[in-house]
């Protein structure tokens, strides 16, 4: 999968999760502008089910992804 900076990340329910800041190993670093605490958060790349256009689609709902973000 070709995940690039500034791509939108959406849950399996189509809801916005965040924006890719960069890839760091097996983790996706989210842009801090998307977080309520203005901190960078990370998602495990194993949560990605695919990439369509400029969207990274996750295998879990947005709310579940948010609770898994470190």
PDB file with SEQRES, HELIX, SHEET and CRYST1 records, atoms N, CA, C and O in Angstrom:
SEQRES   1 A   70  UNK UNK UNK UNK UNK UNK UNK UNK UNK UNK UNK UNK UNK          
SEQRES   2 A   70  UNK UNK UNK UNK UNK UNK UNK UNK UNK UNK UNK UNK UNK          
SEQRES   3 A   70  UNK UNK UNK UNK UNK UNK UNK UNK UNK UNK UNK UNK UNK          
SEQRES   4 A   70  UNK UNK UNK UNK UNK UNK UNK UNK UNK UNK UNK UNK UNK          
SEQRES   5 A   70  UNK UNK UNK UNK UNK UNK UNK UNK UNK UNK UNK UNK UNK          
SEQRES   6 A   70  UNK UNK UNK UNK UNK                                          
HELIX    1 AA1 UNK A   32  UNK A   34  5                                   3    
HELIX    2 AA2 UNK A   45  UNK A   47  5                                   3    
HELIX    3 AA3 UNK A   62  UNK A   68  1                                   7    
SHEET    1 AA1 6 UNK A  42  UNK A  44  0                                        
SHEET    2 AA1 6 UNK A  27  UNK A  30 -1                                        
SHEET    3 AA1 6 UNK A  16  UNK A  24 -1                                        
SHEET    4 AA1 6 UNK A   8  UNK A  10 -1                                        
SHEET    5 AA1 6 UNK A  55  UNK A  58  1                                        
SHEET    6 AA1 6 UNK A  48  UNK A  52 -1                                        
CRYST1    1.000    1.000    1.000  90.00  90.00  90.00 P 1           1          
ATOM      1  N   UNK A   1       0.832  -1.188   0.000  1.00  0.00           N  
ATOM      2  CA  UNK A   1       0.000   0.000   0.000  1.00  0.00           C  
ATOM      3  C   UNK A   1       0.872   1.245   0.000  1.00  0.00           C  
ATOM      4  O   UNK A   1       1.891   1.311   0.688  1.00  0.00           O  
ATOM      5  N   UNK A   2       0.465   2.200  -0.761  1.00  0.00           N  
ATOM      6  CA  UNK A   2       1.237   3.426  -0.903  1.00  0.00           C  
ATOM      7  C   UNK A   2       0.577   4.547  -0.105  1.00  0.00           C  
ATOM      8  O   UNK A   2      -0.261   5.286  -0.623  1.00  0.00           O  
ATOM      9  N   UNK A   3       0.965   4.660   1.156  1.00  0.00           N  
ATOM     10  CA  UNK A   3       0.418   5.695   2.042  1.00  0.00           C  
ATOM     11  C   UNK A   3       1.359   6.893   1.994  1.00  0.00           C  
ATOM     12  O   UNK A   3       2.565   6.763   2.202  1.00  0.00           O  
ATOM     13  N   UNK A   4       0.784   8.062   1.715  1.00  0.00           N  
ATOM     14  CA  UNK A   4       1.594   9.266   1.570  1.00  0.00           C  
ATOM     15  C   UNK A   4       1.161  10.338   2.564  1.00  0.00           C  
ATOM     16  O   UNK A   4       0.058  10.307   3.110  1.00  0.00           O  
ATOM     17  N   UNK A   5       2.070  11.286   2.777  1.00  0.00           N  
ATOM     18  CA  UNK A   5       1.781  12.424   3.656  1.00  0.00           C  
ATOM     19  C   UNK A   5       0.545  13.171   3.167  1.00  0.00           C  
ATOM     20  O   UNK A   5       0.302  13.280   1.965  1.00  0.00           O  
ATOM     21  N   UNK A   6      -0.215  13.672   4.100  1.00  0.00           N  
ATOM     22  CA  UNK A   6      -1.398  14.512   3.866  1.00  0.00           C  
ATOM     23  C   UNK A   6      -2.624  13.746   3.372  1.00  0.00           C  
ATOM     24  O   UNK A   6      -3.634  14.364   3.034  1.00  0.00           O  
ATOM     25  N   UNK A   7      -2.558  12.412   3.322  1.00  0.00           N  
ATOM     26  CA  UNK A   7      -3.743  11.635   2.953  1.00  0.00           C  
ATOM     27  C   UNK A   7      -4.715  11.634   4.126  1.00  0.00           C  
ATOM     28  O   UNK A   7      -4.303  11.642   5.286  1.00  0.00           O  
ATOM     29  N   UNK A   8      -6.006  11.625   3.815  1.00  0.00           N  
ATOM     30  CA  UNK A   8      -7.023  11.537   4.858  1.00  0.00           C  
ATOM     31  C   UNK A   8      -7.145  10.084   5.305  1.00  0.00           C  
ATOM     32  O   UNK A   8      -7.071   9.167   4.487  1.00  0.00           O  
ATOM     33  N   UNK A   9      -7.332   9.883   6.608  1.00  0.00           N  
ATOM     34  CA  UNK A   9      -7.555   8.546   7.160  1.00  0.00           C  
ATOM     35  C   UNK A   9      -9.003   8.476   7.603  1.00  0.00           C  
ATOM     36  O   UNK A   9      -9.482   9.334   8.344  1.00  0.00           O  
ATOM     37  N   UNK A  10      -9.708   7.428   7.134  1.00  0.00           N  
ATOM     38  CA  UNK A  10     -11.108   7.244   7.509  1.00  0.00           C  
ATOM     39  C   UNK A  10     -11.306   5.852   8.089  1.00  0.00           C  
ATOM     40  O   UNK A  10     -10.619   4.900   7.717  1.00  0.00           O  
ATOM     41  N   UNK A  11     -12.255   5.755   9.005  1.00  0.00           N  
ATOM     42  CA  UNK A  11     -12.607   4.468   9.585  1.00  0.00           C  
ATOM     43  C   UNK A  11     -13.430   3.645   8.611  1.00  0.00           C  
ATOM     44  O   UNK A  11     -13.799   4.129   7.541  1.00  0.00           O  
ATOM     45  N   UNK A  12     -13.716   2.410   8.975  1.00  0.00           N  
ATOM     46  CA  UNK A  12     -14.524   1.529   8.133  1.00  0.00           C  
ATOM     47  C   UNK A  12     -15.937   2.073   7.953  1.00  0.00           C  
ATOM     48  O   UNK A  12     -16.656   1.661   7.043  1.00  0.00           O  
ATOM     49  N   UNK A  13     -16.330   2.999   8.823  1.00  0.00           N  
ATOM     50  CA  UNK A  13     -17.644   3.640   8.733  1.00  0.00           C  
ATOM     51  C   UNK A  13     -17.613   4.911   7.880  1.00  0.00           C  
ATOM     52  O   UNK A  13     -18.627   5.595   7.743  1.00  0.00           O  
ATOM     53  N   UNK A  14     -16.443   5.223   7.308  1.00  0.00           N  
ATOM     54  CA  UNK A  14     -16.309   6.395   6.449  1.00  0.00           C  
ATOM     55  C   UNK A  14     -16.069   7.696   7.187  1.00  0.00           C  
ATOM     56  O   UNK A  14     -15.938   8.746   6.559  1.00  0.00           O  
ATOM     57  N   UNK A  15     -16.010   7.647   8.516  1.00  0.00           N  
ATOM     58  CA  UNK A  15     -15.814   8.851   9.325  1.00  0.00           C  
ATOM     59  C   UNK A  15     -14.330   9.222   9.399  1.00  0.00           C  
ATOM     60  O   UNK A  15     -13.459   8.353   9.436  1.00  0.00           O  
ATOM     61  N   UNK A  16     -14.065  10.519   9.421  1.00  0.00           N  
ATOM     62  CA  UNK A  16     -12.702  11.050   9.476  1.00  0.00           C  
ATOM     63  C   UNK A  16     -12.007  10.643  10.781  1.00  0.00           C  
ATOM     64  O   UNK A  16     -12.570  10.768  11.868  1.00  0.00           O  
ATOM     65  N   UNK A  17     -10.775  10.156  10.646  1.00  0.00           N  
ATOM     66  CA  UNK A  17      -9.955   9.800  11.806  1.00  0.00           C  
ATOM     67  C   UNK A  17      -8.821  10.802  11.961  1.00  0.00           C  
ATOM     68  O   UNK A  17      -8.512  11.226  13.074  1.00  0.00           O  
ATOM     69  N   UNK A  18      -8.206  11.179  10.861  1.00  0.00           N  
ATOM     70  CA  UNK A  18      -7.075  12.091  10.917  1.00  0.00           C  
ATOM     71  C   UNK A  18      -6.440  12.255   9.555  1.00  0.00           C  
ATOM     72  O   UNK A  18      -6.993  11.844   8.535  1.00  0.00           O  
ATOM     73  N   UNK A  19      -5.262  12.866   9.560  1.00  0.00           N  
ATOM     74  CA  UNK A  19      -4.494  13.110   8.346  1.00  0.00           C  
ATOM     75  C   UNK A  19      -3.090  12.571   8.567  1.00  0.00           C  
ATOM     76  O   UNK A  19      -2.509  12.753   9.638  1.00  0.00           O  
ATOM     77  N   UNK A  20      -2.548  11.913   7.560  1.00  0.00           N  
ATOM     78  CA  UNK A  20      -1.200  11.358   7.659  1.00  0.00           C  
ATOM     79  C   UNK A  20      -0.187  12.498   7.717  1.00  0.00           C  
ATOM     80  O   UNK A  20      -0.151  13.352   6.832  1.00  0.00           O  
ATOM     81  N   UNK A  21       0.632  12.504   8.762  1.00  0.00           N  
ATOM     82  CA  UNK A  21       1.761  13.428   8.837  1.00  0.00           C  
ATOM     83  C   UNK A  21       2.957  12.770   8.163  1.00  0.00           C  
ATOM     84  O   UNK A  21       3.621  13.374   7.321  1.00  0.00           O  
ATOM     85  N   UNK A  22       3.224  11.519   8.545  1.00  0.00           N  
ATOM     86  CA  UNK A  22       4.288  10.728   7.913  1.00  0.00           C  
ATOM     87  C   UNK A  22       4.200   9.290   8.392  1.00  0.00           C  
ATOM     88  O   UNK A  22       3.468   8.982   9.333  1.00  0.00           O  
ATOM     89  N   UNK A  23       4.947   8.416   7.740  1.00  0.00           N  
ATOM     90  CA  UNK A  23       5.053   7.012   8.138  1.00  0.00           C  
ATOM     91  C   UNK A  23       6.350   6.855   8.922  1.00  0.00           C  
ATOM     92  O   UNK A  23       7.407   7.312   8.487  1.00  0.00           O  
ATOM     93  N   UNK A  24       6.262   6.212  10.066  1.00  0.00           N  
ATOM     94  CA  UNK A  24       7.447   5.935  10.888  1.00  0.00           C  
ATOM     95  C   UNK A  24       7.468   4.442  11.179  1.00  0.00           C  
ATOM     96  O   UNK A  24       6.835   3.977  12.127  1.00  0.00           O  
ATOM     97  N   UNK A  25       8.197   3.700  10.364  1.00  0.00           N  
ATOM     98  CA  UNK A  25       8.259   2.250  10.530  1.00  0.00           C  
ATOM     99  C   UNK A  25       6.908   1.618  10.271  1.00  0.00           C  
ATOM    100  O   UNK A  25       6.366   1.726   9.171  1.00  0.00           O  
ATOM    101  N   UNK A  26       6.365   0.961  11.280  1.00  0.00           N  
ATOM    102  CA  UNK A  26       5.068   0.290  11.163  1.00  0.00           C  
ATOM    103  C   UNK A  26       3.928   1.137  11.723  1.00  0.00           C  
ATOM    104  O   UNK A  26       2.825   0.640  11.952  1.00  0.00           O  
ATOM    105  N   UNK A  27       4.209   2.418  11.939  1.00  0.00           N  
ATOM    106  CA  UNK A  27       3.187   3.308  12.499  1.00  0.00           C  
ATOM    107  C   UNK A  27       2.919   4.480  11.563  1.00  0.00           C  
ATOM    108  O   UNK A  27       3.803   4.937  10.838  1.00  0.00           O  
ATOM    109  N   UNK A  28       1.680   4.952  11.599  1.00  0.00           N  
ATOM    110  CA  UNK A  28       1.293   6.151  10.867  1.00  0.00           C  
ATOM    111  C   UNK A  28       1.223   7.283  11.884  1.00  0.00           C  
ATOM    112  O   UNK A  28       0.459   7.221  12.847  1.00  0.00           O  
ATOM    113  N   UNK A  29       2.019   8.305  11.661  1.00  0.00           N  
ATOM    114  CA  UNK A  29       1.997   9.478  12.534  1.00  0.00           C  
ATOM    115  C   UNK A  29       0.906  10.409  12.012  1.00  0.00           C  
ATOM    116  O   UNK A  29       0.916  10.800  10.845  1.00  0.00           O  
ATOM    117  N   UNK A  30      -0.034  10.759  12.889  1.00  0.00           N  
ATOM    118  CA  UNK A  30      -1.137  11.628  12.507  1.00  0.00           C  
ATOM    119  C   UNK A  30      -0.760  13.096  12.710  1.00  0.00           C  
ATOM    120  O   UNK A  30      -0.016  13.438  13.630  1.00  0.00           O  
ATOM    121  N   UNK A  31      -1.277  13.940  11.848  1.00  0.00           N  
ATOM    122  CA  UNK A  31      -1.044  15.378  11.983  1.00  0.00           C  
ATOM    123  C   UNK A  31      -1.643  15.862  13.300  1.00  0.00           C  
ATOM    124  O   UNK A  31      -2.779  15.524  13.631  1.00  0.00           O  
ATOM    125  N   UNK A  32      -0.883  16.647  14.044  1.00  0.00           N  
ATOM    126  CA  UNK A  32      -1.375  17.097  15.349  1.00  0.00           C  
ATOM    127  C   UNK A  32      -2.523  18.082  15.223  1.00  0.00           C  
ATOM    128  O   UNK A  32      -3.248  18.307  16.192  1.00  0.00           O  
ATOM    129  N   UNK A  33      -2.706  18.674  14.050  1.00  0.00           N  
ATOM    130  CA  UNK A  33      -3.826  19.607  13.858  1.00  0.00           C  
ATOM    131  C   UNK A  33      -5.173  18.898  13.945  1.00  0.00           C  
ATOM    132  O   UNK A  33      -6.201  19.547  14.138  1.00  0.00           O  
ATOM    133  N   UNK A  34      -5.181  17.557  13.805  1.00  0.00           N  
ATOM    134  CA  UNK A  34      -6.420  16.782  13.899  1.00  0.00           C  
ATOM    135  C   UNK A  34      -6.755  16.349  15.321  1.00  0.00           C  
ATOM    136  O   UNK A  34      -7.853  15.854  15.574  1.00  0.00           O  
ATOM    137  N   UNK A  35      -5.829  16.528  16.245  1.00  0.00           N  
ATOM    138  CA  UNK A  35      -6.078  16.034  17.602  1.00  0.00           C  
ATOM    139  C   UNK A  35      -6.532  17.170  18.514  1.00  0.00           C  
ATOM    140  O   UNK A  35      -6.118  18.318  18.355  1.00  0.00           O  
ATOM    141  N   UNK A  36      -7.370  16.833  19.451  1.00  0.00           N  
ATOM    142  CA  UNK A  36      -7.873  17.823  20.395  1.00  0.00           C  
ATOM    143  C   UNK A  36      -6.804  18.368  21.320  1.00  0.00           C  
ATOM    144  O   UNK A  36      -6.912  19.492  21.809  1.00  0.00           O  
ATOM    145  N   UNK A  37      -5.763  17.567  21.563  1.00  0.00           N  
ATOM    146  CA  UNK A  37      -4.711  17.998  22.485  1.00  0.00           C  
ATOM    147  C   UNK A  37      -3.484  18.573  21.764  1.00  0.00           C  
ATOM    148  O   UNK A  37      -2.461  18.855  22.387  1.00  0.00           O  
ATOM    149  N   UNK A  38      -3.605  18.743  20.439  1.00  0.00           N  
ATOM    150  CA  UNK A  38      -2.526  19.322  19.613  1.00  0.00           C  
ATOM    151  C   UNK A  38      -1.219  18.545  19.729  1.00  0.00           C  
ATOM    152  O   UNK A  38      -0.135  19.118  19.622  1.00  0.00           O  
ATOM    153  N   UNK A  39      -1.330  17.233  19.948  1.00  0.00           N  
ATOM    154  CA  UNK A  39      -0.170  16.348  20.016  1.00  0.00           C  
ATOM    155  C   UNK A  39      -0.235  15.370  18.846  1.00  0.00           C  
ATOM    156  O   UNK A  39      -1.309  15.093  18.312  1.00  0.00           O  
ATOM    157  N   UNK A  40       0.925  14.853  18.458  1.00  0.00           N  
ATOM    158  CA  UNK A  40       0.946  13.804  17.439  1.00  0.00           C  
ATOM    159  C   UNK A  40       0.462  12.504  18.064  1.00  0.00           C  
ATOM    160  O   UNK A  40       0.809  12.187  19.202  1.00  0.00           O  
ATOM    161  N   UNK A  41      -0.333  11.759  17.325  1.00  0.00           N  
ATOM    162  CA  UNK A  41      -0.770  10.432  17.731  1.00  0.00           C  
ATOM    163  C   UNK A  41      -0.392   9.468  16.622  1.00  0.00           C  
ATOM    164  O   UNK A  41      -0.118   9.885  15.497  1.00  0.00           O  
ATOM    165  N   UNK A  42      -0.376   8.187  16.935  1.00  0.00           N  
ATOM    166  CA  UNK A  42       0.074   7.173  15.989  1.00  0.00           C  
ATOM    167  C   UNK A  42      -0.956   6.066  15.866  1.00  0.00           C  
ATOM    168  O   UNK A  42      -1.639   5.722  16.830  1.00  0.00           O  
ATOM    169  N   UNK A  43      -1.057   5.510  14.660  1.00  0.00           N  
ATOM    170  CA  UNK A  43      -1.882   4.335  14.408  1.00  0.00           C  
ATOM    171  C   UNK A  43      -0.987   3.240  13.851  1.00  0.00           C  
ATOM    172  O   UNK A  43      -0.059   3.512  13.090  1.00  0.00           O  
ATOM    173  N   UNK A  44      -1.266   2.023  14.228  1.00  0.00           N  
ATOM    174  CA  UNK A  44      -0.544   0.873  13.704  1.00  0.00           C  
ATOM    175  C   UNK A  44      -0.957   0.659  12.249  1.00  0.00           C  
ATOM    176  O   UNK A  44      -2.147   0.679  11.935  1.00  0.00           O  
ATOM    177  N   UNK A  45       0.014   0.455  11.364  1.00  0.00           N  
ATOM    178  CA  UNK A  45      -0.299   0.238   9.948  1.00  0.00           C  
ATOM    179  C   UNK A  45      -1.134  -1.018   9.732  1.00  0.00           C  
ATOM    180  O   UNK A  45      -1.769  -1.155   8.686  1.00  0.00           O  
ATOM    181  N   UNK A  46      -1.149  -1.931  10.688  1.00  0.00           N  
ATOM    182  CA  UNK A  46      -1.952  -3.149  10.540  1.00  0.00           C  
ATOM    183  C   UNK A  46      -3.449  -2.852  10.561  1.00  0.00           C  
ATOM    184  O   UNK A  46      -4.249  -3.707  10.182  1.00  0.00           O  
ATOM    185  N   UNK A  47      -3.840  -1.654  10.999  1.00  0.00           N  
ATOM    186  CA  UNK A  47      -5.253  -1.265  10.992  1.00  0.00           C  
ATOM    187  C   UNK A  47      -5.735  -0.852   9.597  1.00  0.00           C  
ATOM    188  O   UNK A  47      -6.937  -0.706   9.377  1.00  0.00           O  
ATOM    189  N   UNK A  48      -4.808  -0.663   8.659  1.00  0.00           N  
ATOM    190  CA  UNK A  48      -5.160  -0.208   7.314  1.00  0.00           C  
ATOM    191  C   UNK A  48      -5.708  -1.371   6.498  1.00  0.00           C  
ATOM    192  O   UNK A  48      -5.084  -2.428   6.399  1.00  0.00           O  
ATOM    193  N   UNK A  49      -6.891  -1.157   5.915  1.00  0.00           N  
ATOM    194  CA  UNK A  49      -7.475  -2.189   5.052  1.00  0.00           C  
ATOM    195  C   UNK A  49      -7.226  -1.895   3.582  1.00  0.00           C  
ATOM    196  O   UNK A  49      -7.332  -2.790   2.743  1.00  0.00           O  
ATOM    197  N   UNK A  50      -6.894  -0.645   3.261  1.00  0.00           N  
ATOM    198  CA  UNK A  50      -6.615  -0.308   1.873  1.00  0.00           C  
ATOM    199  C   UNK A  50      -6.456   1.180   1.667  1.00  0.00           C  
ATOM    200  O   UNK A  50      -6.690   1.984   2.569  1.00  0.00           O  
ATOM    201  N   UNK A  51      -6.052   1.526   0.459  1.00  0.00           N  
ATOM    202  CA  UNK A  51      -5.908   2.921   0.057  1.00  0.00           C  
ATOM    203  C   UNK A  51      -6.730   3.112  -1.208  1.00  0.00           C  
ATOM    204  O   UNK A  51      -6.573   2.371  -2.178  1.00  0.00           O  
ATOM    205  N   UNK A  52      -7.607   4.110  -1.193  1.00  0.00           N  
ATOM    206  CA  UNK A  52      -8.431   4.426  -2.362  1.00  0.00           C  
ATOM    207  C   UNK A  52      -8.300   5.909  -2.649  1.00  0.00           C  
ATOM    208  O   UNK A  52      -8.714   6.744  -1.845  1.00  0.00           O  
ATOM    209  N   UNK A  53      -7.730   6.232  -3.788  1.00  0.00           N  
ATOM    210  CA  UNK A  53      -7.524   7.642  -4.124  1.00  0.00           C  
ATOM    211  C   UNK A  53      -6.618   8.294  -3.104  1.00  0.00           C  
ATOM    212  O   UNK A  53      -5.487   7.853  -2.897  1.00  0.00           O  
ATOM    213  N   UNK A  54      -7.112   9.347  -2.463  1.00  0.00           N  
ATOM    214  CA  UNK A  54      -6.330  10.068  -1.459  1.00  0.00           C  
ATOM    215  C   UNK A  54      -6.788   9.732  -0.040  1.00  0.00           C  
ATOM    216  O   UNK A  54      -6.587  10.519   0.885  1.00  0.00           O  
ATOM    217  N   UNK A  55      -7.412   8.549   0.127  1.00  0.00           N  
ATOM    218  CA  UNK A  55      -7.906   8.143   1.445  1.00  0.00           C  
ATOM    219  C   UNK A  55      -7.294   6.825   1.878  1.00  0.00           C  
ATOM    220  O   UNK A  55      -7.180   5.877   1.100  1.00  0.00           O  
ATOM    221  N   UNK A  56      -6.903   6.795   3.144  1.00  0.00           N  
ATOM    222  CA  UNK A  56      -6.447   5.563   3.783  1.00  0.00           C  
ATOM    223  C   UNK A  56      -7.649   5.017   4.543  1.00  0.00           C  
ATOM    224  O   UNK A  56      -8.193   5.690   5.419  1.00  0.00           O  
ATOM    225  N   UNK A  57      -8.060   3.808   4.210  1.00  0.00           N  
ATOM    226  CA  UNK A  57      -9.229   3.206   4.859  1.00  0.00           C  
ATOM    227  C   UNK A  57      -8.764   2.213   5.912  1.00  0.00           C  
ATOM    228  O   UNK A  57      -7.872   1.399   5.672  1.00  0.00           O  
ATOM    229  N   UNK A  58      -9.387   2.297   7.085  1.00  0.00           N  
ATOM    230  CA  UNK A  58      -9.046   1.411   8.193  1.00  0.00           C  
ATOM    231  C   UNK A  58     -10.029   0.253   8.277  1.00  0.00           C  
ATOM    232  O   UNK A  58     -11.129   0.312   7.728  1.00  0.00           O  
ATOM    233  N   UNK A  59      -9.619  -0.789   8.966  1.00  0.00           N  
ATOM    234  CA  UNK A  59     -10.469  -1.968   9.153  1.00  0.00           C  
ATOM    235  C   UNK A  59     -11.362  -1.833  10.380  1.00  0.00           C  
ATOM    236  O   UNK A  59     -12.146  -2.734  10.680  1.00  0.00           O  
ATOM    237  N   UNK A  60     -11.248  -0.716  11.088  1.00  0.00           N  
ATOM    238  CA  UNK A  60     -12.054  -0.470  12.293  1.00  0.00           C  
ATOM    239  C   UNK A  60     -12.788   0.862  12.145  1.00  0.00           C  
ATOM    240  O   UNK A  60     -12.383   1.717  11.357  1.00  0.00           O  
ATOM    241  N   UNK A  61     -13.857   1.032  12.900  1.00  0.00           N  
ATOM    242  CA  UNK A  61     -14.606   2.288  12.883  1.00  0.00           C  
ATOM    243  C   UNK A  61     -13.749   3.424  13.432  1.00  0.00           C  
ATOM    244  O   UNK A  61     -12.796   3.197  14.178  1.00  0.00           O  
ATOM    245  N   UNK A  62     -14.100   4.640  13.053  1.00  0.00           N  
ATOM    246  CA  UNK A  62     -13.335   5.815  13.470  1.00  0.00           C  
ATOM    247  C   UNK A  62     -13.205   5.914  14.987  1.00  0.00           C  
ATOM    248  O   UNK A  62     -12.122   6.207  15.495  1.00  0.00           O  
ATOM    249  N   UNK A  63     -14.290   5.676  15.715  1.00  0.00           N  
ATOM    250  CA  UNK A  63     -14.247   5.768  17.179  1.00  0.00           C  
ATOM    251  C   UNK A  63     -13.300   4.730  17.764  1.00  0.00           C  
ATOM    252  O   UNK A  63     -12.592   5.009  18.731  1.00  0.00           O  
ATOM    253  N   UNK A  64     -13.284   3.530  17.180  1.00  0.00           N  
ATOM    254  CA  UNK A  64     -12.376   2.488  17.657  1.00  0.00           C  
ATOM    255  C   UNK A  64     -10.929   2.844  17.332  1.00  0.00           C  
ATOM    256  O   UNK A  64     -10.033   2.591  18.138  1.00  0.00           O  
ATOM    257  N   UNK A  65     -10.697   3.424  16.168  1.00  0.00           N  
ATOM    258  CA  UNK A  65      -9.343   3.833  15.785  1.00  0.00           C  
ATOM    259  C   UNK A  65      -8.836   4.917  16.723  1.00  0.00           C  
ATOM    260  O   UNK A  65      -7.673   4.896  17.128  1.00  0.00           O  
ATOM    261  N   UNK A  66      -9.697   5.857  17.068  1.00  0.00           N  
ATOM    262  CA  UNK A  66      -9.304   6.942  17.969  1.00  0.00           C  
ATOM    263  C   UNK A  66      -8.893   6.395  19.328  1.00  0.00           C  
ATOM    264  O   UNK A  66      -7.970   6.915  19.954  1.00  0.00           O  
ATOM    265  N   UNK A  67      -9.572   5.352  19.786  1.00  0.00           N  
ATOM    266  CA  UNK A  67      -9.228   4.776  21.089  1.00  0.00           C  
ATOM    267  C   UNK A  67      -7.937   3.965  21.025  1.00  0.00           C  
ATOM    268  O   UNK A  67      -7.309   3.723  22.056  1.00  0.00           O  
ATOM    269  N   UNK A  68      -7.534   3.541  19.826  1.00  0.00           N  
ATOM    270  CA  UNK A  68      -6.299   2.770  19.662  1.00  0.00           C  
ATOM    271  C   UNK A  68      -5.093   3.664  19.368  1.00  0.00           C  
ATOM    272  O   UNK A  68      -3.953   3.205  19.443  1.00  0.00           O  
ATOM    273  N   UNK A  69      -5.331   4.931  19.037  1.00  0.00           N  
ATOM    274  CA  UNK A  69      -4.241   5.848  18.708  1.00  0.00           C  
ATOM    275  C   UNK A  69      -3.394   6.109  19.946  1.00  0.00           C  
ATOM    276  O   UNK A  69      -3.907   6.398  21.026  1.00  0.00           O  
ATOM    277  N   UNK A  70      -2.090   5.999  19.759  1.00  0.00           N  
ATOM    278  CA  UNK A  70      -1.165   6.207  20.883  1.00  0.00           C  
ATOM    279  C   UNK A  70      -0.579   7.594  20.837  1.00  0.00           C  
ATOM    280  O   UNK A  70       0.221   7.955  21.700  1.00  0.00           O  
TER     281      UNK A  70                                                      
END                                                                             
